[in-house]
Amino acid sequence: MGWFNRGPVVPVLRLSGPIGMAVPLRPGLSIASLAGPIEKAFSMSKAKSVAVVINSPGGSPVQSNLLFRRLRQLAEEKEKKVYVFCEDVAASGGYYVAAAGDEIYADPSSIVGSIGVISASFGFERAIEKLGISRRVYTAGTNKGSLDPFRPENEDDVERLRAIQRSVHDVFIGVVKDSRGARLKGPDAELFSGAFWSAAQALDLGLIDGISDVRTKMREIHGENVRLKVVPVERGWLASRLRRLPSIFGGGGSDSVLGLAFADELVSAVEIRALWSRFGL
């Protein structure tokens, strides 16, 4: 009899990591890697709920938008409600994807928000001058070398970049306003300043709907017998093959390949660490 009393199955899609950034051993969150798991999450159960757990400091605005749109398209096609749960951080692109939720919840210690656009670089022109190094760049197209970190900053280049940022920011703002609607509280200047908040502050601003976790909320909605089933997200094809190389070659012949992969991994780790560290994590 116990088998027949089993509760409904709610698919849980876990999206963890930076959006769009990828190297062979560290694939980022993208529509290419997640289209299959997202489709499966909306097809594997008759339950009218899909839970999405997000832990991301952001990344590519394009991939954020593609993931947002796919979640909303399937929610409408399958007539299911999307519940989003923020873990350590759902900020910038992470919050962009979270906005696909019909309802958004967070842990009391979650960091939420950062609705803005950022571009960061360094200026090396004085360093190479002190080292006696001359920079030689040849282009076809007057703006092809814009924002070159080895040349003095050009105000026209900066204004062009800021215009692009404003355009991307406007799209982000529109998505949040369409998604959250009348639940948003507070002036636009505060909500869309790029600031980030604790879960309690985000709740006061209407960026989330409550403080909860996936198991607690799904039990409230579907009863104590609800079953949560995590949808597997596969590692990238190349990552899985590279990890198998030592066994394939008996420990030899793969050092150069693994060395290159490690170098890419190291650079990626520094970039990813910088993303997370913005939020004190």
Secondary structure, 3 states (H helix, E strand, C coil): CHHHHCCCEEEEEEEECCECCCECCECCECHHHHHHHHHHHCCCCCCCEEEEEEEECCECHHHHHHHHHHHHHHHHHHCCEEEEEEEEEEECHHHHHHCCCCEEEECCCCEEECCCCCCCCCCCHHHHHHCCCCCCCCCCCCCCCCCCCCCCCCHHHHHHHHHHHHHHHHHHHHHHHHHHHHHCCCCHHHHCCCCEEEHHHHHHCCCCCEECCHHHHHHHHHCCCCEEEECCCCCCHHHHHHHHHHHHCCCCCCHHHHHHHHHHHHHHHHHHHHHHHCCCC
